[in-house]
Amino acid sequence: MPTKSMTFKRARTPHYDDPAAVGRRVYEAREAAGLSQRELAFPGCSAAYISRIERGERVPSLQVMRELARRTGVTEDQLAFGREKLDATVSERVRAAESAEATGNKAERANAYKALARAATKAARAAGG
């Protein structure tokens, strides 16, 4: 008697929250940034596509979500899930370190990374680590 091989589908892990919720957050972030859909658009993401995202009809790729977040001044996690995955202070210090990296000022970078280290240590202690 021939044996049948069984295949099991792996459970899908969602990259984002519900598409309608993501769309609402993209809309809110765009409005808060004072941008039109056309102003938010970029190569690979047209104003029409942004409209579809905002209506919950499309789920943006990770790259598009990252660029929408950058252009609206919020984090990718805020758009994707409505919350930060990182401790808020750590997240703020990461952005400050990224900003300091862009300046090229050695002292500013050092101070930004020291502040990030302090925030991360405090968050780790609070998390029981």
Rosetta constraint file for C-alpha pairs under 8 A:
AtomPair CA 15 CA 80 HARMONIC 7.60 0.50
AtomPair CA 16 CA 22 HARMONIC 7.33 0.50
AtomPair CA 16 CA 80 HARMONIC 4.84 0.50
AtomPair CA 16 CA 81 HARMONIC 6.08 0.50
AtomPair CA 17 CA 21 HARMONIC 6.55 0.50
AtomPair CA 17 CA 22 HARMONIC 6.25 0.50
AtomPair CA 17 CA 80 HARMONIC 5.90 0.50
AtomPair CA 17 CA 81 HARMONIC 5.27 0.50
AtomPair CA 18 CA 22 HARMONIC 6.27 0.50
AtomPair CA 19 CA 23 HARMONIC 6.05 0.50
AtomPair CA 19 CA 53 HARMONIC 7.61 0.50
AtomPair CA 19 CA 56 HARMONIC 4.75 0.50
AtomPair CA 19 CA 57 HARMONIC 7.08 0.50
AtomPair CA 19 CA 58 HARMONIC 6.94 0.50
AtomPair CA 19 CA 59 HARMONIC 5.95 0.50
AtomPair CA 20 CA 24 HARMONIC 6.22 0.50
AtomPair CA 20 CA 54 HARMONIC 7.27 0.50
AtomPair CA 20 CA 55 HARMONIC 6.41 0.50
AtomPair CA 20 CA 56 HARMONIC 3.97 0.50
AtomPair CA 20 CA 57 HARMONIC 7.51 0.50
AtomPair CA 21 CA 25 HARMONIC 6.30 0.50
AtomPair CA 21 CA 56 HARMONIC 7.30 0.50
AtomPair CA 22 CA 26 HARMONIC 6.15 0.50
AtomPair CA 22 CA 53 HARMONIC 7.71 0.50
AtomPair CA 22 CA 54 HARMONIC 7.37 0.50
AtomPair CA 22 CA 56 HARMONIC 7.09 0.50
AtomPair CA 22 CA 79 HARMONIC 6.03 0.50
AtomPair CA 22 CA 80 HARMONIC 5.81 0.50
AtomPair CA 22 CA 81 HARMONIC 7.28 0.50
AtomPair CA 22 CA 82 HARMONIC 7.92 0.50
AtomPair CA 23 CA 27 HARMONIC 6.12 0.50
AtomPair CA 23 CA 53 HARMONIC 5.18 0.50
AtomPair CA 23 CA 54 HARMONIC 3.65 0.50
AtomPair CA 23 CA 55 HARMONIC 5.75 0.50
AtomPair CA 23 CA 56 HARMONIC 5.06 0.50
AtomPair CA 24 CA 28 HARMONIC 6.12 0.50
AtomPair CA 24 CA 54 HARMONIC 5.83 0.50
AtomPair CA 24 CA 55 HARMONIC 7.50 0.50
AtomPair CA 24 CA 56 HARMONIC 7.79 0.50
AtomPair CA 25 CA 29 HARMONIC 5.97 0.50
AtomPair CA 25 CA 54 HARMONIC 7.91 0.50
AtomPair CA 25 CA 78 HARMONIC 7.81 0.50
AtomPair CA 25 CA 79 HARMONIC 5.60 0.50
AtomPair CA 25 CA 82 HARMONIC 7.17 0.50
AtomPair CA 26 CA 30 HARMONIC 6.01 0.50
AtomPair CA 26 CA 53 HARMONIC 7.74 0.50
AtomPair CA 26 CA 54 HARMONIC 6.17 0.50
AtomPair CA 26 CA 68 HARMONIC 7.69 0.50
AtomPair CA 26 CA 79 HARMONIC 6.12 0.50
AtomPair CA 27 CA 31 HARMONIC 6.10 0.50
AtomPair CA 27 CA 54 HARMONIC 5.67 0.50
AtomPair CA 28 CA 32 HARMONIC 6.02 0.50
AtomPair CA 29 CA 33 HARMONIC 6.12 0.50
AtomPair CA 29 CA 72 HARMONIC 5.82 0.50
AtomPair CA 29 CA 73 HARMONIC 7.78 0.50
AtomPair CA 29 CA 74 HARMONIC 7.09 0.50
AtomPair CA 29 CA 79 HARMONIC 7.94 0.50
AtomPair CA 30 CA 34 HARMONIC 6.29 0.50
AtomPair CA 30 CA 35 HARMONIC 5.44 0.50
AtomPair CA 30 CA 36 HARMONIC 7.13 0.50
AtomPair CA 30 CA 37 HARMONIC 7.68 0.50
AtomPair CA 30 CA 40 HARMONIC 7.39 0.50
AtomPair CA 30 CA 72 HARMONIC 5.71 0.50
AtomPair CA 31 CA 35 HARMONIC 5.98 0.50
AtomPair CA 31 CA 36 HARMONIC 7.49 0.50
AtomPair CA 32 CA 72 HARMONIC 7.88 0.50
AtomPair CA 33 CA 72 HARMONIC 5.53 0.50
AtomPair CA 33 CA 73 HARMONIC 7.20 0.50
AtomPair CA 35 CA 39 HARMONIC 5.65 0.50
AtomPair CA 35 CA 40 HARMONIC 6.10 0.50
AtomPair CA 35 CA 72 HARMONIC 7.97 0.50
AtomPair CA 36 CA 40 HARMONIC 6.22 0.50
AtomPair CA 37 CA 41 HARMONIC 6.15 0.50
AtomPair CA 37 CA 47 HARMONIC 4.98 0.50
AtomPair CA 37 CA 48 HARMONIC 7.88 0.50
AtomPair CA 37 CA 50 HARMONIC 6.39 0.50
AtomPair CA 37 CA 51 HARMONIC 7.05 0.50
AtomPair CA 38 CA 46 HARMONIC 7.37 0.50
AtomPair CA 38 CA 47 HARMONIC 4.85 0.50
AtomPair CA 39 CA 47 HARMONIC 7.98 0.50
AtomPair CA 40 CA 47 HARMONIC 7.26 0.50
AtomPair CA 40 CA 68 HARMONIC 7.35 0.50
AtomPair CA 40 CA 71 HARMONIC 6.84 0.50
AtomPair CA 40 CA 72 HARMONIC 7.80 0.50
AtomPair CA 41 CA 45 HARMONIC 5.57 0.50
AtomPair CA 41 CA 46 HARMONIC 5.01 0.50
AtomPair CA 41 CA 47 HARMONIC 5.18 0.50
AtomPair CA 41 CA 50 HARMONIC 7.16 0.50
AtomPair CA 42 CA 46 HARMONIC 6.24 0.50
AtomPair CA 45 CA 49 HARMONIC 5.99 0.50
AtomPair CA 45 CA 50 HARMONIC 6.85 0.50
AtomPair CA 45 CA 64 HARMONIC 7.11 0.50
AtomPair CA 46 CA 50 HARMONIC 6.33 0.50
AtomPair CA 47 CA 51 HARMONIC 6.21 0.50
AtomPair CA 48 CA 52 HARMONIC 6.41 0.50
AtomPair CA 49 CA 53 HARMONIC 6.22 0.50
AtomPair CA 49 CA 58 HARMONIC 7.79 0.50
AtomPair CA 50 CA 54 HARMONIC 6.11 0.50
AtomPair CA 51 CA 55 HARMONIC 6.28 0.50
AtomPair CA 52 CA 56 HARMONIC 6.31 0.50
AtomPair CA 52 CA 57 HARMONIC 5.13 0.50
AtomPair CA 52 CA 58 HARMONIC 5.69 0.50
AtomPair CA 53 CA 57 HARMONIC 5.70 0.50
AtomPair CA 53 CA 58 HARMONIC 4.77 0.50
AtomPair CA 53 CA 59 HARMONIC 6.23 0.50
AtomPair CA 53 CA 60 HARMONIC 6.92 0.50
AtomPair CA 60 CA 64 HARMONIC 5.74 0.50
AtomPair CA 60 CA 65 HARMONIC 5.86 0.50
AtomPair CA 61 CA 65 HARMONIC 6.10 0.50
AtomPair CA 62 CA 66 HARMONIC 6.06 0.50
AtomPair CA 63 CA 67 HARMONIC 6.31 0.50
AtomPair CA 64 CA 68 HARMONIC 6.08 0.50
AtomPair CA 65 CA 69 HARMONIC 6.11 0.50
AtomPair CA 65 CA 76 HARMONIC 6.37 0.50
AtomPair CA 65 CA 79 HARMONIC 7.51 0.50
AtomPair CA 65 CA 80 HARMONIC 7.67 0.50
AtomPair CA 66 CA 70 HARMONIC 6.24 0.50
AtomPair CA 66 CA 75 HARMONIC 7.88 0.50
AtomPair CA 66 CA 76 HARMONIC 5.50 0.50
AtomPair CA 67 CA 71 HARMONIC 6.05 0.50
AtomPair CA 68 CA 72 HARMONIC 6.09 0.50
AtomPair CA 68 CA 76 HARMONIC 7.99 0.50
AtomPair CA 69 CA 73 HARMONIC 5.91 0.50
AtomPair CA 69 CA 74 HARMONIC 5.08 0.50
AtomPair CA 69 CA 75 HARMONIC 5.36 0.50
AtomPair CA 69 CA 76 HARMONIC 5.21 0.50
AtomPair CA 69 CA 79 HARMONIC 6.79 0.50
AtomPair CA 70 CA 74 HARMONIC 6.46 0.50
AtomPair CA 70 CA 75 HARMONIC 7.06 0.50
AtomPair CA 70 CA 76 HARMONIC 7.82 0.50
AtomPair CA 74 CA 78 HARMONIC 6.54 0.50
AtomPair CA 74 CA 79 HARMONIC 7.36 0.50
AtomPair CA 75 CA 79 HARMONIC 6.61 0.50
AtomPair CA 75 CA 84 HARMONIC 7.53 0.50
AtomPair CA 76 CA 80 HARMONIC 6.02 0.50
AtomPair CA 77 CA 81 HARMONIC 5.50 0.50
AtomPair CA 77 CA 82 HARMONIC 6.63 0.50
AtomPair CA 77 CA 83 HARMONIC 5.98 0.50
AtomPair CA 77 CA 84 HARMONIC 5.32 0.50
AtomPair CA 77 CA 85 HARMONIC 6.55 0.50
AtomPair CA 78 CA 82 HARMONIC 4.29 0.50
AtomPair CA 78 CA 83 HARMONIC 4.63 0.50
AtomPair CA 78 CA 84 HARMONIC 5.69 0.50
AtomPair CA 79 CA 83 HARMONIC 7.83 0.50
AtomPair CA 84 CA 88 HARMONIC 6.95 0.50
AtomPair CA 84 CA 91 HARMONIC 7.97 0.50
AtomPair CA 86 CA 90 HARMONIC 6.54 0.50
AtomPair CA 86 CA 91 HARMONIC 5.81 0.50
AtomPair CA 87 CA 91 HARMONIC 6.08 0.50
AtomPair CA 87 CA 123 HARMONIC 6.65 0.50
AtomPair CA 88 CA 92 HARMONIC 6.16 0.50
AtomPair CA 89 CA 93 HARMONIC 6.15 0.50
AtomPair CA 89 CA 119 HARMONIC 6.30 0.50
AtomPair CA 90 CA 94 HARMONIC 6.13 0.50
AtomPair CA 90 CA 116 HARMONIC 6.26 0.50
AtomPair CA 90 CA 119 HARMONIC 5.39 0.50
AtomPair CA 90 CA 120 HARMONIC 5.78 0.50
AtomPair CA 90 CA 123 HARMONIC 7.52 0.50
AtomPair CA 91 CA 95 HARMONIC 6.41 0.50
AtomPair CA 92 CA 96 HARMONIC 6.28 0.50
AtomPair CA 93 CA 97 HARMONIC 6.09 0.50
AtomPair CA 93 CA 112 HARMONIC 6.94 0.50
AtomPair CA 93 CA 113 HARMONIC 7.86 0.50
AtomPair CA 93 CA 115 HARMONIC 6.61 0.50
AtomPair CA 93 CA 116 HARMONIC 4.97 0.50
AtomPair CA 93 CA 119 HARMONIC 7.35 0.50
AtomPair CA 94 CA 98 HARMONIC 6.20 0.50
AtomPair CA 94 CA 116 HARMONIC 6.39 0.50
AtomPair CA 95 CA 99 HARMONIC 6.15 0.50
AtomPair CA 96 CA 100 HARMONIC 6.10 0.50
AtomPair CA 96 CA 112 HARMONIC 6.21 0.50
AtomPair CA 97 CA 101 HARMONIC 6.10 0.50
AtomPair CA 97 CA 109 HARMONIC 6.37 0.50
AtomPair CA 97 CA 112 HARMONIC 4.93 0.50
AtomPair CA 97 CA 113 HARMONIC 5.99 0.50
AtomPair CA 97 CA 116 HARMONIC 7.43 0.50
AtomPair CA 98 CA 102 HARMONIC 6.48 0.50
AtomPair CA 99 CA 103 HARMONIC 6.72 0.50
AtomPair CA 100 CA 104 HARMONIC 6.76 0.50
AtomPair CA 100 CA 105 HARMONIC 6.97 0.50
AtomPair CA 100 CA 108 HARMONIC 5.87 0.50
AtomPair CA 100 CA 109 HARMONIC 4.96 0.50
AtomPair CA 100 CA 112 HARMONIC 6.69 0.50
AtomPair CA 101 CA 105 HARMONIC 7.51 0.50
AtomPair CA 101 CA 109 HARMONIC 5.93 0.50
AtomPair CA 104 CA 109 HARMONIC 7.44 0.50
AtomPair CA 105 CA 109 HARMONIC 6.20 0.50
AtomPair CA 106 CA 110 HARMONIC 6.19 0.50
AtomPair CA 107 CA 111 HARMONIC 6.19 0.50
AtomPair CA 108 CA 112 HARMONIC 6.12 0.50
AtomPair CA 109 CA 113 HARMONIC 6.21 0.50
AtomPair CA 110 CA 114 HARMONIC 6.18 0.50
AtomPair CA 111 CA 115 HARMONIC 6.19 0.50
AtomPair CA 112 CA 116 HARMONIC 6.18 0.50
AtomPair CA 113 CA 117 HARMONIC 6.09 0.50
AtomPair CA 114 CA 118 HARMONIC 6.29 0.50
AtomPair CA 115 CA 119 HARMONIC 6.20 0.50
AtomPair CA 116 CA 120 HARMONIC 6.05 0.50
AtomPair CA 117 CA 121 HARMONIC 6.08 0.50
AtomPair CA 118 CA 122 HARMONIC 6.19 0.50
AtomPair CA 119 CA 123 HARMONIC 6.14 0.50
AtomPair CA 120 CA 124 HARMONIC 6.05 0.50
AtomPair CA 121 CA 125 HARMONIC 6.25 0.50
AtomPair CA 122 CA 126 HARMONIC 6.27 0.50
AtomPair CA 123 CA 127 HARMONIC 6.15 0.50
AtomPair CA 124 CA 128 HARMONIC 6.31 0.50
AtomPair CA 124 CA 129 HARMONIC 5.01 0.50
AtomPair CA 125 CA 129 HARMONIC 5.28 0.50
